Amino acid sequence: MACVTRKWKQLLTGAVFGVTAFGSSAAMAGGQLTMLVWEGYADKSFVAPFEQESGCKVNAVYVGSNDEIVAKVMSGGGTADLISPSNDTTMRLINADAVSPVDTSKVPNMADFLPQFHNPKWLTKDGKVYGVSYGWGVIRIIADPAAVPASTDTLGFLWDPKYAGKLSVWDDIETIYMTSRYLGFKNTYDLSDEQLEQIKAKLIQMKPNIRKYWFTTGEMGTLMASGEVVGGTAWESTLVQLRNAGKKVLDIKPKEGRGAWSDSWMIVKGAETNACVYPWLNYVSSAKAQALAHKVTGFGYPNIKMVDNLDEKTKASYSELGMADPATLTNVDWWQPVKRRAKYLEIWNQVKAASN
């Protein structure tokens, strides 16, 4: 997925930004907006301008997994107005009638999206679009170059006994996906019981190397920054934070491939009447808002004009992450819905409960 780099443009003034980002009919909507989001998706650096311009108050609850989003939405009780699930989860919510279609005419900034993100298959059903594409990225395999050779090109180092107690991987079934790739399975999202047992055994074999299964990307950043761990899996935001702090970190590109994901804003059923919903959706779809978000997360974003709004240092970081290089996505495995997700979760929980 290539991002187009253009000549730097002067940032819009606050007044013009208000009209461009929110839409002329959305000024000073007022009210409250509650969201269940990934860490970094409601950072004050870009929430504050929205609150000031729209009059809407944003209340964010951070989540650590897609399953947590689903559980909270399915439990009802007005938990949230907006959610930001990943592309292996969106159709579960659509099929359960837990989210409402998006009126894209109220999100004019989508006109500047890369074509792949206008109506991707994971957001479309019966001709209706059920979400607005947002952050996308690759599950990074990171390491401290002082401990892990820069020439490392395989996931196999995660099982190397010399890293006992010095690694951390995500507390999520993505770790099952990763191990499936390492074992060479081609049906990662529809694994048989026998394949899942092989994966479980392999992950239990990894456990002596695991210092902690991280739940939020901030945890992994802290573990790496302190030297408590020397490698594992991470999101782009971890790499950005560590590198901004002056720490050298390898971004390993394993020959087995890496997982890739795309998050989307979805409207919880019934919340479409909240006057703050569409102002937010249009705001976070703007080039400027996505540029502010990238500085926090390091993720890719769908607005093709986003790069125009990055300062030179951030553009360099974006390039270093490979987000503007089509080759970054040549060996990735885009997440897909898992037919037997409950079984995968059962296996993952058995791994965590097993003794080393």
C-alpha positions as CSV (number, residue, x, y, z in Angstrom):
1,M,0.0,0.0,0.0
2,A,1.9,3.0,-1.2
3,C,1.4,6.5,0.3
4,V,2.0,9.5,-2.0
5,T,4.7,11.9,-0.8
6,R,4.1,15.5,-1.9
7,K,5.7,19.0,-1.3
8,W,5.1,20.3,2.2
9,K,2.1,22.6,2.5
10,Q,1.4,25.2,5.0
11,L,-0.9,24.0,7.8
12,L,-4.5,25.2,7.6
13,T,-5.6,27.9,10.0
14,G,-7.8,26.8,12.9
15,A,-10.9,28.4,11.4
16,V,-10.5,26.8,8.0
17,F,-9.5,23.5,9.6
18,G,-12.8,23.5,11.5
19,V,-14.8,23.7,8.3
20,T,-12.6,21.2,6.4
21,A,-12.4,18.6,9.1
22,F,-15.9,18.6,10.5
23,G,-18.0,19.7,7.6
24,S,-19.8,23.1,7.6
25,S,-23.0,21.7,9.1
26,A,-21.3,20.2,12.1
27,A,-19.9,23.3,13.8
28,M,-20.4,23.2,17.6
29,A,-22.4,20.0,17.7
30,G,-21.9,19.8,21.5
31,G,-22.5,16.7,23.7
32,Q,-20.6,13.6,24.7
33,L,-18.9,11.0,22.7
34,T,-17.8,7.7,24.3
35,M,-15.5,5.3,22.5
36,L,-13.8,1.9,22.9
37,V,-10.5,2.3,21.2
38,W,-6.9,1.1,20.9
39,E,-4.2,3.0,22.8
40,G,-3.3,6.1,20.9
41,Y,-6.6,6.5,19.1
42,A,-7.8,9.3,21.4
43,D,-4.6,11.1,22.2
44,K,-5.1,14.7,23.5
45,S,-2.9,16.1,20.7
46,F,-5.7,15.6,18.2
47,V,-8.7,15.2,20.5
48,A,-8.3,18.7,22.0
49,P,-8.6,20.5,18.6
50,F,-11.8,18.4,17.9
51,E,-13.3,19.2,21.3
52,Q,-12.6,22.9,20.9
53,E,-14.0,23.1,17.4
54,S,-17.0,20.9,17.8
55,G,-18.0,21.4,21.5
56,C,-18.1,17.6,21.9
57,K,-16.5,16.0,24.9
58,V,-14.6,12.8,24.1
59,N,-14.5,10.0,26.7
60,A,-12.1,7.2,25.7
61,V,-11.8,3.7,27.1
62,Y,-8.7,1.9,25.9
63,V,-8.9,-1.8,25.0
64,G,-6.3,-4.5,24.6
65,S,-7.9,-6.9,22.2
66,N,-10.7,-7.2,19.6
67,D,-12.4,-9.7,21.7
68,E,-12.7,-7.1,24.5
69,I,-14.4,-4.8,22.0
70,V,-16.9,-7.4,21.0
71,A,-17.7,-8.5,24.5
72,K,-18.4,-5.0,25.7
73,V,-20.5,-4.1,22.6
74,M,-22.5,-7.3,22.8
75,S,-23.2,-6.8,26.5
76,G,-25.2,-3.6,25.6
77,G,-25.9,-1.0,28.1
78,G,-24.7,1.9,26.0
79,T,-21.0,1.1,26.6
80,A,-19.9,3.2,23.6
81,D,-20.9,5.3,20.6
82,L,-17.9,4.4,18.5
83,I,-15.5,1.5,18.4
84,S,-12.3,0.8,16.4
85,P,-12.1,-2.9,15.7
86,S,-9.6,-4.6,13.3
87,N,-10.5,-6.2,10.0
88,D,-10.7,-9.8,11.4
89,T,-13.5,-8.6,13.7
90,T,-15.6,-6.1,11.8
91,M,-17.8,-8.7,10.1
92,R,-18.6,-10.3,13.4
93,L,-20.2,-7.1,14.5
94,I,-21.9,-6.4,11.2
95,N,-23.4,-9.9,11.1
96,A,-24.6,-9.6,14.7
97,D,-26.4,-6.3,13.8
98,A,-24.3,-4.6,16.5
99,V,-23.2,-1.7,14.3
100,S,-25.0,0.8,12.0
101,P,-24.2,1.6,8.4
102,V,-22.2,4.7,7.8
103,D,-23.7,7.6,5.7
104,T,-20.5,8.3,3.8
105,S,-22.0,11.6,2.5
106,K,-21.5,12.9,6.0
107,V,-17.8,12.0,5.9
108,P,-16.6,14.1,2.9
109,N,-12.9,13.7,3.9
110,M,-13.2,10.1,2.8
111,A,-12.9,11.4,-0.8
112,D,-9.1,11.7,-0.2
113,F,-8.7,8.1,0.9
114,L,-6.6,5.6,-0.9
115,P,-9.0,3.5,-3.1
116,Q,-8.3,0.4,-1.0
117,F,-9.9,2.0,2.0
118,H,-13.2,3.4,0.6
119,N,-15.3,0.3,0.9
120,P,-13.0,-2.7,1.8
121,K,-14.6,-6.1,1.9
122,W,-14.3,-6.3,5.7
123,L,-16.6,-3.3,6.0
124,T,-19.1,-3.9,3.2
125,K,-22.3,-6.0,3.3
126,D,-25.3,-5.9,1.0
127,G,-24.0,-2.8,-0.7
128,K,-23.7,-0.9,2.6
129,V,-20.5,0.4,4.2
130,Y,-20.3,-0.2,8.0
131,G,-17.2,1.6,8.9
132,V,-14.7,4.3,8.2
133,S,-11.1,3.0,7.6
134,Y,-8.5,4.4,10.0
135,G,-5.1,3.1,11.2
136,W,-3.4,0.3,9.5
137,G,-0.1,-1.4,10.1
138,V,2.1,-4.5,10.3
139,I,2.8,-6.5,13.4
140,R,6.4,-5.6,14.0
141,I,9.1,-8.1,15.2
142,I,11.5,-5.9,17.2
143,A,14.8,-6.5,18.9
144,D,17.6,-4.7,20.7
145,P,20.6,-4.8,18.2
146,A,22.9,-5.1,21.2
147,A,21.4,-8.5,21.9
148,V,19.9,-9.8,18.7
149,P,22.0,-9.9,15.5
150,A,20.9,-7.4,12.8
151,S,21.0,-10.1,10.2
152,T,18.2,-12.0,11.9
153,D,15.5,-12.9,9.3
154,T,13.4,-15.5,10.9
155,L,10.8,-15.8,13.7
156,G,12.9,-18.6,15.0
157,F,15.0,-16.4,17.3
158,L,11.9,-16.1,19.5
159,W,12.5,-19.7,20.5
160,D,16.3,-19.4,21.0
161,P,17.2,-20.5,24.6
162,K,19.7,-17.7,24.9
163,Y,16.9,-15.3,25.2
164,A,15.4,-17.0,28.3
165,G,13.2,-14.6,30.2
166,K,14.1,-11.7,27.9
167,L,11.2,-11.6,25.3
168,S,7.7,-10.4,25.3
169,V,4.9,-11.1,22.8
170,W,1.3,-9.8,22.5
171,D,-1.4,-11.3,24.7
172,D,-3.6,-11.9,21.7
173,I,-4.4,-14.7,19.2
174,E,-2.2,-12.9,16.7
175,T,0.5,-14.8,18.5
176,I,-1.2,-18.0,17.3
177,Y,-1.3,-16.5,13.8
178,M,2.4,-15.7,14.0
179,T,3.3,-19.3,15.1
180,S,1.1,-20.7,12.3
181,R,3.3,-18.7,9.9
182,Y,6.4,-20.0,11.5
183,L,5.3,-23.6,11.2
184,G,4.5,-23.0,7.5
185,F,0.7,-23.5,7.7
186,K,-1.1,-21.8,4.8
187,N,-4.6,-21.9,6.4
188,T,-3.8,-19.6,9.4
189,Y,-7.4,-18.5,9.9
190,D,-9.0,-21.9,9.6
191,L,-6.6,-24.2,11.4
192,S,-7.5,-27.8,12.2
193,D,-7.5,-29.2,15.8
194,E,-4.2,-31.0,15.0
195,Q,-2.6,-27.8,13.7
196,L,-3.7,-25.9,16.8
197,E,-2.2,-28.6,19.0
198,Q,1.1,-28.2,17.2
199,I,0.9,-24.5,17.7
200,K,0.1,-24.9,21.3
201,A,3.1,-27.1,21.8
202,K,5.3,-24.7,20.0
203,L,4.1,-21.7,22.1
204,I,4.6,-23.6,25.3
205,Q,8.1,-24.4,24.1
206,M,8.6,-20.6,23.8
207,K,7.4,-19.8,27.4
208,P,10.8,-20.0,29.1
209,N,11.8,-17.0,26.9
210,I,8.8,-14.9,27.9
211,R,9.2,-12.3,30.5
212,K,5.7,-11.1,30.1
213,Y,2.8,-11.3,27.6
214,W,2.1,-7.6,26.9
215,F,-1.5,-6.3,26.8
216,T,-1.0,-2.7,25.6
217,T,1.8,-1.4,23.3
218,G,2.9,0.9,26.1
219,E,3.8,-2.1,28.2
220,M,6.1,-3.4,25.5
221,G,7.7,0.0,25.1
222,T,8.4,0.2,28.8
223,L,9.9,-3.3,28.9
224,M,12.2,-2.6,25.9
225,A,13.2,0.9,27.2
226,S,14.2,-0.5,30.6
227,G,16.1,-3.4,29.1
228,E,13.9,-5.9,30.8
229,V,13.3,-7.5,27.5
230,V,15.4,-7.5,24.3
231,G,12.7,-8.4,21.7
232,G,9.3,-9.6,20.7
233,T,6.3,-8.4,18.9
234,A,5.0,-4.8,18.9
235,W,3.0,-2.2,17.1
236,E,4.5,0.7,15.1
237,S,3.8,3.0,18.0
238,T,6.3,1.1,20.2
239,L,9.0,1.6,17.5
240,V,8.2,5.3,17.2
241,Q,8.3,5.9,21.0
242,L,11.5,4.0,21.5
243,R,13.3,5.6,18.6
244,N,12.1,9.1,19.6
245,A,13.6,8.3,23.0
246,G,17.0,7.6,21.4
247,K,16.9,3.8,21.7
248,K,18.1,1.7,18.7
249,V,15.6,-1.0,17.8
250,L,15.7,-3.5,15.0
251,D,12.6,-3.9,12.8
252,I,13.0,-7.5,11.8
253,K,11.4,-8.7,8.6
254,P,11.1,-12.4,9.0
255,K,11.1,-14.6,5.9
256,E,7.9,-16.3,7.3
257,G,6.0,-13.0,6.9
258,R,4.2,-10.7,9.3
259,G,0.6,-10.0,10.2
260,A,-1.1,-6.9,8.8
261,W,-4.3,-5.3,10.0
262,S,-6.6,-2.4,9.3
263,D,-8.7,-0.7,11.9
264,S,-12.0,1.1,11.3
265,W,-14.3,3.4,13.1
266,M,-17.7,1.8,13.5
267,I,-20.9,3.2,14.9
268,V,-22.5,1.1,17.7
269,K,-26.1,0.4,16.9
270,G,-28.3,3.3,18.1
271,A,-25.4,5.8,18.4
272,E,-25.9,7.2,14.9
273,T,-28.3,9.8,16.4
274,N,-25.5,11.2,18.6
275,A,-24.7,14.6,17.2
276,C,-21.0,14.2,17.8
277,V,-20.6,10.9,15.8
278,Y,-20.3,12.3,12.3
279,P,-18.2,15.3,13.2
280,W,-15.7,13.0,14.8
281,L,-15.7,10.5,11.8
282,N,-15.1,13.4,9.4
283,Y,-12.5,15.0,11.6
284,V,-10.4,11.8,12.0
285,S,-10.6,11.2,8.2
286,S,-8.9,14.5,7.5
287,A,-5.3,14.7,6.4
288,K,-4.3,17.0,9.2
289,A,-5.9,14.9,12.0
290,Q,-4.4,11.7,10.6
291,A,-1.0,13.4,10.5
292,L,-1.4,14.3,14.2
293,A,-2.4,10.7,14.9
294,H,0.5,9.3,13.0
295,K,2.9,11.2,15.2
296,V,1.4,9.4,18.2
297,T,1.0,5.9,16.8
298,G,3.4,5.5,13.8
299,F,0.6,3.7,12.0
300,G,-0.3,4.1,8.3
301,Y,-3.5,6.1,7.6
302,P,-5.8,6.0,4.5
303,N,-5.9,9.8,3.6
304,I,-3.6,10.1,0.7
305,K,-2.8,13.7,1.7
306,M,-1.7,12.9,5.2
307,V,2.0,12.9,4.4
308,D,1.7,16.5,3.2
309,N,1.0,17.5,6.8
310,L,4.0,15.7,8.4
311,D,7.1,17.7,9.5
312,E,10.4,16.5,8.0
313,K,11.4,14.5,11.1
314,T,8.1,12.6,11.1
315,K,8.3,12.0,7.4
316,A,11.7,10.5,7.9
317,S,10.3,8.2,10.6
318,Y,7.4,7.3,8.3
319,S,9.9,6.3,5.7
320,E,12.0,4.3,8.2
321,L,9.0,2.3,9.1
322,G,8.5,1.5,5.5
323,M,4.9,2.9,5.4
324,A,5.6,4.6,2.1
325,D,7.3,1.6,0.6
326,P,5.1,-0.9,-1.3
327,A,7.7,-3.6,-0.5
328,T,6.6,-3.4,3.1
329,L,3.4,-5.2,2.2
330,T,4.9,-7.8,-0.2
331,N,5.2,-10.4,2.5
332,V,2.4,-9.7,4.9
333,D,-0.6,-11.8,5.9
334,W,-3.7,-9.6,6.2
335,W,-5.9,-10.6,9.1
336,Q,-9.1,-12.4,8.2
337,P,-12.1,-13.6,10.2
338,V,-11.4,-16.8,12.2
339,K,-14.2,-19.3,11.8
340,R,-13.4,-21.0,15.1
341,R,-12.3,-18.0,17.1
342,A,-13.5,-19.5,20.4
343,K,-11.2,-22.5,19.8
344,Y,-8.2,-20.3,19.0
345,L,-8.9,-18.4,22.3
346,E,-9.2,-21.7,24.2
347,I,-5.8,-22.8,22.8
348,W,-4.2,-19.4,23.6
349,N,-5.5,-19.5,27.2
350,Q,-4.2,-23.1,27.6
351,V,-0.8,-21.8,26.5
352,K,-0.8,-19.0,29.1
353,A,-1.9,-21.4,31.8
354,A,0.7,-24.1,31.0
355,S,3.8,-24.4,33.1
356,N,7.1,-23.7,31.4
